[in-house]
Amino acid sequence: MQGKALFGKYASDEKREIQFALAANQLHHFMPVRAATDGRFKYIRSYIPYRQFALRNYYQWGMPSNKAWDKLVLGGHNTNPDWAQTFNAHPAEMLFDLEKDPGELHNLSDSPEYAEVLVKMRTALSDHIRATKDLGFFIPTSRENVVLYDKVRKEKYPLNELYNLVELAGTAHADDAPVFEKALSSQYPEMRYWASVGLAQLGAKGELKTCPAPLLALLKDADPYIACEAAYAAAYLGETAKGIERLNNPAKEADRKIGYSLLECLSLDKAMQPAIRVHLADLKDKAETLPRKANEDAGLMARGILVNLGEMDIKNLHGPESYKAGLKLNHGRRPMVPLPN
């Protein structure tokens, strides 16, 4: 087994200067994040910066506090910019001084004063990803029915090429577009996916205005993750109607949640809301007719999009049947003794 023991007789006494962390899928939202800290500074690298941190895990959004936060911000009642951060696109790189800013609210990645720290942490994380052969950047469909660890070694997968593309995608500028356009035709699904991410990032930032023909062709890619990410990119690159149409209408019903994930992203952008409203009648129908009981049900995701569009009060997100089921579940439970302090 890989790794080093933290406790017990095999515990390592190695003292690392920098510790590393990761975040992977947020359920149906594929959004890998990595982090590093030396105890004083914390560096966070988000590889798909346009995926807002407030994208919903519908089990967690059953809590009143989550719904209240959404209602405050999405309802236009919020007066504190810090509280709205998770609803917006965020920087690809974030650096925080944990002594001065333990709440991690003030990003120092653009501050010249901390440029040396930023480079140190960025390099350490990048080296760690390569040293550990991090496989978290493979899209979920590439992990199905295979042991990915064995597969990439047997096929001698070009991991460094993948890592370079992943790291470029979130921080790209207009002159990087040719790199992504070339990768759109790669034999490797991950390369096509991350090329689409890079072009989407350029489009969302307004640094690229037109949709490359190979990107538009990927809306018909057999892999739904690639097709949907390309559709999101197209929505910002002059093909808004085609992009949103693809996200709302999956090639296979089983893949609907992948498109809805990106529609949820787009629905938090007020500039995109009018184009999404073209599909309002269909979304309302799906919100009532698709399953909405389990955490990942597409009916819940349709309802979440309607909440973002201002078409549904978030208190109704899970529907009256969930409230009744909760009352039934909790009826007759013994009192909590002792009560928490």
C-alpha positions, 0 to 999 in steps of 0.5 A: 500500500502507498503512503506513510503511517501516521500512528502506530509502530510504523509511524513515520518521524519525517517532518515535512515543511509543506503539507498537501491536501485535496478535494475531488468531486462535489457529487455530480460537480467535477471540480478538482482542487489541491492545496498546500500549507507550510503552517503560516501560508495556505495555497489553494489551486482551483483547476476549474475556477468558473465552477463556483464553490456554492454548487449544491450538494443536495443533502447538505442543502437540506440544512436551513443554514445553507438555504438561508445563505442562498436566500440572502445572496441570491435574493439580493439582500446581502451587503457583505461581499465576503459572504457572496464569494462562494457564489462567484467564479474565483481565482485559479490561485489563492494564497492566505496568511493564516496568522493574519487572516485565519478566515481565509478571506483576503487572497494575496496571490496578486500581491507583489509582496507575497510573490516569492511565497506564491512561487514557492507554494505553487512549485511545491504543489506542482512537484507533489502532483507529479511525484505522486502521479495524481490521478484526480484529473481524470474525468469520471468516465475514465475511471469506470470498470478499470483500475486507473492506477494500473491502466495509466502505467500499462499504457504509459499515459503521458501524465506530464502532458496532462498535468501541464494542460490542467495547470494551464487551463485555469490560468490561461490567457488569449495567446494560450488558445492554440495550445487548447485548440490542438488538444481538442483533437487528442486521442485522450479524453482527458486532454479534450476535456481540459482543452475545453476547460481552458477555452471556457476559462478564456471565454468566461474572462472575455479573453476569447470571443469566437468558438473554434470549430473543433470545440463546437464539434465536441458538443457531439463527443461520445463522452458526456463530460467532454460534450458538456464542458465544450457546451459550457465553453461554447456558451461564452464563445458566441454559441450561447444558444447551442451550448445551453441547448446541449446542456439541457438536452442530454444525448442519453437521459442517464447523463442529464445530471452532467449537463445540469451541473454546468447549467447550475454554474451558468444560472449563477451568471445573471448575463446567462439567465435570459438564454437559460430561460428559453428552456424554462418550461422544460426545466419546470416540467423536469423539476416536477416529473424527474426523481427528487428524493435522493441526493443526486436526483436530476429533479433536485438539480432542475429545482436548484437551477430554478432557484438560481433563476428566481423561479422557485423559493429555496425553501421549496427546493426539496418539495413538501414530500421531503418535509413530511418524510423528515417529520415522520422519521423524527417522530418518536425519537428519544429526547437527546440526553444530555443536551449539547452545550 
